[in-house]
């Protein structure tokens, strides 16, 4: 049985804690993000099964966590109340959370009113549709990529995470929430098809190249859920290494390899799962890696180590380490992009811990340049038709800035900051690369449309805390400059 973590300082504080009510404090300050049942929401599950490796929980509660949405509560909770809260969240639940194949199947809810259209019910180009995730009230807006008019706005499960994924023909989109729900939406019909709860706490999804398999990466239970295109559960794969369960940080589609590639949070292995027969290949590595980036042919994988100070290149064909990349400051490889520069392919990644963008030559894995920015960024975007990369400054006092960087000179040519003091982040190009959409990432926010050539503002669309934006064409064709 896993017992609560009780420090000596906590024992000394017990008389004062008699007045503390950790359950009430959790309900007031934590439940909105971590779930009323402690099983996770926008934040991770707060139970011993997921907190066993976490150190300094009291400091995290008091001071927050840098480069995340976790704020500090030292101004609202006394040290005694924080100590009591640590005891509360590290105490076991009455039973270990359980979510098996039978429960997954029972959760499937299909929309009885859904009738598939024979052709799109709108006149817009269906491959130039852009979906905007509005986290302010858990909706997605469907935008016409030419007129930028909203064609539909539909409710999603709570706390969408990991980015929507499109079927290969671009007709359907699958949307996953942190609490494990997977929703299927028909873009042609502008209607929800159905949804299913694949796990209790999930990270992201991937779709097979033929569109017939959906893989869901899970923290709780530690597993990979495989669904078919109609949201029927096919298999629940437990992710264990040496008898110890490991959370799945993320799952990725490797289209040329006809496989899913798994990043394991707690084990020094990479798993490759064949999309046809779900056969598992296990690749031993020196240490756990996650936040994967791939070469365009998906032969080579670049992962970040847990310390966040380097990238490791793994050849997926032979499983060997190819190179180590000096990438201090928590590289965010999952938002990395590539483009052709001077006849050579380069990749670029922002860093969550410092204001730089690292540019790497993908032929010899040398560092081309570290572009200095006004603060740590989160997302990059480019397009084959554009000479520029768009890079936000997501964290710190310059969170209201968006840098526009020349792909050849690797210099910042312009910094946009139309909303002083407010978060301005995540860009997405239209299908032809002529326009760029950027989020005013605030509750009373907006999507701002720019001319990708002149960098002039074209239009503003009011939105409820818009975050990610996803263009159908860019995603299904793996457009240059799009993270995958």
Residue pairs with C-beta under 8 A, 6 or more apart in sequence:
1 92
2 48
2 49
2 52
2 92
3 92
4 48
4 87
4 90
4 91
4 92
5 57
5 86
5 87
5 90
6 87
7 83
9 83
10 17
10 83
10 86
10 87
13 79
13 80
13 83
16 80
17 80
17 81
17 83
17 84
19 80
20 78
20 80
20 81
20 83
20 84
20 85
21 84
22 81
22 84
22 85
22 87
22 88
23 88
25 77
25 81
25 84
25 85
25 88
26 38
26 85
26 88
26 89
27 36
29 73
29 76
29 77
30 43
30 46
30 85
30 89
32 41
32 42
33 41
33 42
33 43
33 69
33 70
34 40
34 41
34 43
34 44
34 45
34 46
35 41
35 45
35 179
38 45
38 46
38 47
38 89
38 93
39 45
39 47
39 97
39 179
39 200
39 201
39 220
40 46
40 50
40 178
40 179
40 200
40 201
40 219
40 220
41 158
41 159
41 178
41 179
42 69
42 159
42 161
42 178
43 69
43 70
43 178
44 50
44 201
44 219
45 97
45 200
45 201
45 219
45 220
46 89
47 89
47 92
47 93
47 97
47 220
48 90
48 91
48 92
49 96
49 97
49 220
50 201
50 219
50 220
50 247
51 57
51 89
51 90
53 266
54 60
57 86
57 89
57 90
58 79
58 82
58 83
58 86
60 70
61 72
61 73
61 77
61 82
61 85
61 86
62 72
62 73
62 74
62 77
62 79
62 82
63 72
63 74
64 70
64 71
64 72
64 73
66 353
66 395
67 330
67 352
67 353
67 376
67 395
73 82
74 82
77 85
97 200
97 220
97 221
98 221
99 180
99 197
99 199
99 200
99 220
99 221
100 236
101 233
101 235
101 236
103 197
104 196
104 197
104 198
104 199
104 225
104 233
104 236
105 232
105 233
107 196
107 197
108 194
108 195
108 196
108 231
108 232
108 233
109 194
109 195
109 196
110 193
110 194
110 231
111 191
111 192
111 193
111 194
113 191
114 186
114 189
114 191
114 192
114 193
114 194
115 189
115 191
116 186
116 188
116 189
117 186
117 188
117 189
119 188
120 126
120 187
120 188
121 188
121 189
121 190
122 144
122 151
122 190
124 144
124 145
124 146
124 147
124 151
125 144
125 145
125 146
125 431
126 170
126 171
126 187
126 188
126 472
127 170
127 431
127 472
127 473
127 476
128 144
128 145
128 146
128 430
128 431
128 432
128 471
128 472
128 473
129 142
129 143
129 144
129 145
129 151
129 170
129 187
129 471
129 472
130 142
130 143
130 145
130 428
130 430
130 437
130 469
130 470
130 471
130 472
131 140
131 141
131 142
131 143
131 164
131 173
131 469
131 470
131 472
132 140
132 141
132 143
132 437
132 439
132 447
132 463
132 466
132 468
132 469
133 140
133 156
133 160
133 164
133 466
133 467
133 468
133 469
133 470
134 140
134 141
134 153
134 463
134 464
134 465
134 466
134 467
135 159
135 160
135 464
135 465
135 466
135 467
136 443
136 445
136 463
136 464
136 465
136 466
137 464
137 465
138 155
138 156
138 157
138 158
138 159
138 160
139 153
139 154
139 155
139 156
139 464
140 153
140 154
140 156
140 160
140 164
140 175
140 185
141 150
141 152
141 153
141 461
141 463
141 466
142 150
142 151
142 152
142 153
142 154
142 187
142 190
143 149
143 150
143 151
143 437
143 447
143 461
144 150
144 151
145 430
145 431
145 435
145 471
146 430
148 435
148 437
148 449
148 458
148 459
148 461
150 461
151 190
152 190
154 185
154 190
154 192
156 175
156 177
156 183
157 175
157 176
157 177
157 179
157 181
157 183
157 195
158 177
158 178
158 179
158 181
159 177
159 178
159 179
160 175
160 176
160 177
160 178
161 176
161 177
161 178
161 202
161 203
161 204
162 176
162 202
162 203
162 204
162 205
162 217
162 250
163 204
163 468
163 470
164 173
164 174
164 175
164 468
164 470
165 173
165 174
165 205
165 206
165 207
165 214
165 253
165 475
166 172
166 173
166 174
166 207
166 470
166 472
166 475
166 476
167 173
167 174
167 207
167 211
167 229
167 476
168 207
168 209
168 210
168 211
168 476
169 211
169 476
170 187
170 472
170 473
170 476
171 186
171 187
171 188
172 184
172 185
172 186
172 187
172 193
172 211
172 229
173 184
173 185
173 187
174 182
174 183
174 184
174 185
174 205
174 207
174 214
175 182
175 183
175 185
176 182
176 183
176 198
176 202
176 204
176 205
176 216
177 183
177 202
178 201
178 202
178 203
179 197
179 200
179 201
179 202
180 197
180 198
180 199
180 200
180 201
180 202
180 216
180 218
181 195
181 196
181 197
181 198
182 195
182 196
182 197
182 198
182 205
182 214
182 216
182 227
182 231
183 192
183 194
183 195
184 192
184 193
184 194
184 195
184 230
184 231
185 191
185 192
185 193
186 192
186 193
187 472
193 230
193 231
194 230
194 231
195 231
196 227
196 231
196 233
198 216
198 218
198 225
198 227
198 233
199 216
199 218
199 219
199 220
199 221
199 223
199 225
200 218
200 220
200 221
201 218
201 219
201 220
202 216
202 217
202 218
202 219
202 225
203 217
203 218
203 219
203 248
203 249
203 250
203 251
204 216
204 217
204 250
204 251
205 214
205 215
205 216
205 217
205 251
206 214
206 215
206 217
206 251
206 252
206 253
206 260
207 213
207 214
207 215
207 253
208 214
208 215
208 253
208 258
208 260
208 275
209 253
209 255
209 258
209 275
210 275
211 229
212 228
212 229
212 275
213 226
213 227
213 228
213 229
213 234
213 260
213 275
214 226
214 227
214 228
214 229
214 231
215 224
215 225
215 226
215 227
215 251
215 253
215 260
215 273
216 224
216 225
216 226
216 227
216 251
217 224
217 248
217 249
217 250
217 251
217 262
217 263
218 224
218 225
218 247
218 248
219 247
219 248
219 265
220 247
221 238
221 245
222 238
222 239
222 240
222 245
222 246
222 247
222 248
222 266
223 236
223 237
223 238
223 239
223 248
224 236
224 237
224 239
224 248
224 251
224 260
224 262
224 271
224 273
225 233
225 235
225 236
225 237
226 233
226 234
226 235
226 236
226 237
226 278
227 233
227 234
228 234
234 278
235 278
237 273
237 278
237 280
238 245
239 245
239 246
239 247
239 248
239 262
239 264
239 267
239 271
240 246
241 264
241 266
241 267
241 268
241 269
241 282
242 267
244 266
244 267
245 266
246 264
246 265
246 266
246 267
246 269
247 264
247 265
247 266
248 262
248 263
248 264
248 265
249 263
249 264
249 265
249 290
249 291
250 262
250 263
250 290
250 291
250 292
250 334
251 260
251 261
251 262
251 263
252 260
252 261
252 262
252 263
252 292
252 294
252 484
253 260
253 484
254 260
254 261
254 272
254 294
254 298
254 316
255 298
255 478
256 297
256 298
256 299
257 272
257 298
257 316
258 274
258 275
258 276
259 272
259 273
259 274
259 275
260 272
260 273
260 275
261 270
261 271
261 272
261 273
261 292
261 294
261 301
261 316
262 270
262 271
262 272
262 273
263 270
263 289
263 290
263 291
263 292
263 303
264 270
264 271
264 288
264 290
265 288
265 290
266 288
267 288
268 284
268 285
268 286
268 287
268 288
269 282
269 283
269 284
269 285
270 282
270 283
270 285
270 289
270 301
270 303
270 314
270 316
271 280
271 281
271 282
271 283
272 280
272 281
272 283
272 316
273 279
273 280
273 281
274 280
274 281
283 314
283 316
283 319
284 319
285 312
285 314
285 321
286 312
286 321
287 305
287 306
288 305
288 306
289 303
289 304
289 305
289 312
289 314
290 303
290 304
291 303
291 304
291 331
291 332
291 333
291 334
292 301
292 302
292 303
292 333
292 334
293 301
293 302
293 303
293 311
293 333
293 334
293 336
293 347
293 349
294 300
294 301
294 302
294 484
295 301
295 338
295 362
296 338
296 345
296 478
298 316
299 315
299 316
299 317
300 313
300 314
300 315
300 316
300 322
301 313
301 314
301 316
302 311
302 312
302 313
302 314
302 325
302 333
302 336
302 347
303 311
303 312
303 314
303 333
304 310
304 311
304 312
304 327
304 330
304 331
304 333
305 311
305 312
308 328
308 329
308 330
308 331
308 352
308 353
309 327
309 328
309 329
310 324
310 325
310 326
310 327
310 328
311 324
311 325
311 327
311 331
311 333
311 349
311 360
312 321
312 323
312 324
312 325
313 321
313 322
313 323
313 324
313 325
313 365
314 320
314 321
314 322
315 321
315 322
322 365
323 365
325 358
325 360
325 365
325 367
326 367
327 349
327 351
327 358
328 351
328 353
328 354
329 351
329 352
329 353
329 354
329 356
329 376
330 351
330 352
330 353
330 354
330 376
331 349
331 350
331 351
331 352
331 358
332 349
332 350
332 351
332 352
332 377
332 378
333 349
334 483
335 349
335 350
335 378
335 379
335 380
335 483
336 347
336 348
336 349
336 380
336 483
337 347
337 348
337 380
337 381
337 382
337 389
337 480
337 481
337 482
337 483
338 345
338 346
338 347
338 348
338 362
338 480
338 481
339 345
339 346
339 382
339 384
339 389
339 407
339 480
339 481
340 346
340 480
341 407
341 408
342 408
344 361
344 362
344 363
345 361
345 362
345 363
346 359
346 360
346 361
346 362
346 368
347 359
347 360
347 362
348 357
348 358
348 359
348 360
348 371
348 380
348 389
349 357
349 358
349 360
349 380
350 357
350 373
350 376
350 377
350 378
350 379
350 380
350 391
351 357
351 358
351 376
351 377
352 376
352 378
352 395
353 376
354 376
355 372
355 373
355 374
355 375
355 376
355 377
355 393
355 396
356 370
356 371
356 372
356 373
357 370
357 371
357 373
357 377
357 380
357 391
357 405
358 367
358 369
358 370
358 371
359 367
359 368
359 369
359 370
359 371
359 410
360 366
360 367
360 368
361 367
361 368
368 410
369 410
371 405
371 410
371 411
371 412
373 391
373 393
373 403
373 412
374 393
374 396
374 398
374 401
374 403
374 415
375 393
375 394
375 395
375 396
375 397
375 398
375 399
375 401
376 393
376 394
376 395
376 396
377 391
377 392
377 393
377 394
377 395
377 403
378 392
378 394
378 395
378 425
378 426
379 391
379 392
379 394
379 425
379 426
379 427
379 483
380 389
380 390
380 391
380 483
381 389
381 390
381 426
381 427
381 428
381 429
381 436
381 481
381 482
381 483
382 388
382 389
382 390
382 407
382 429
382 480
382 481
382 482
383 429
383 433
383 452
383 474
383 479
383 480
383 481
383 482
384 433
384 479
384 480
384 481
385 429
385 432
385 433
385 434
385 452
386 429
386 433
386 436
386 452
386 453
386 481
387 406
387 407
387 408
388 404
388 405
388 406
388 407
388 413
388 452
389 404
389 405
389 407
389 481
390 402
390 403
390 404
390 405
390 427
390 436
390 438
391 402
391 403
391 404
391 405
392 401
392 402
392 403
392 424
392 425
392 426
392 427
392 438
393 399
393 400
393 401
393 402
393 403
394 423
394 425
399 422
399 423
399 424
399 425
400 417
400 419
400 420
400 421
400 422
400 423
400 424
401 415
401 416
401 417
401 424
402 415
402 416
402 417
402 424
402 425
402 427
402 438
403 412
403 414
403 415
404 412
404 413
404 414
404 415
404 416
404 455
405 411
405 412
405 413
406 412
406 413
414 455
416 424
416 438
416 450
416 455
417 424
418 424
418 448
418 457
419 440
419 442
422 440
422 441
422 442
422 445
423 440
423 441
423 442
424 438
424 439
424 440
424 441
425 438
425 439
425 441
425 467
426 438
426 439
426 441
426 467
426 468
426 469
427 436
427 437
427 438
427 469
428 436
428 437
428 468
428 469
428 470
428 471
428 474
429 435
429 436
429 437
429 452
429 471
429 474
429 479
429 481
429 482
430 436
430 437
430 471
431 471
431 472
431 473
431 474
433 452
434 451
434 452
434 453
435 449
435 450
435 451
435 452
435 458
436 449
436 450
436 452
437 447
437 448
437 449
437 450
437 469
438 447
438 448
438 450
439 445
439 446
439 447
439 448
439 463
439 466
439 467
439 468
439 469
440 446
440 447
440 448
440 463
440 466
441 465
441 466
441 467
442 465
443 464
443 465
444 462
444 464
445 462
445 463
445 464
445 465
445 466
446 460
446 461
446 462
446 463
446 466
447 460
447 461
447 463
447 466
447 469
448 457
448 459
448 460
448 461
449 457
449 458
449 459
449 460
449 461
450 456
450 457
450 458
451 457
451 458
471 479
473 479
474 482
475 482
475 484
478 484
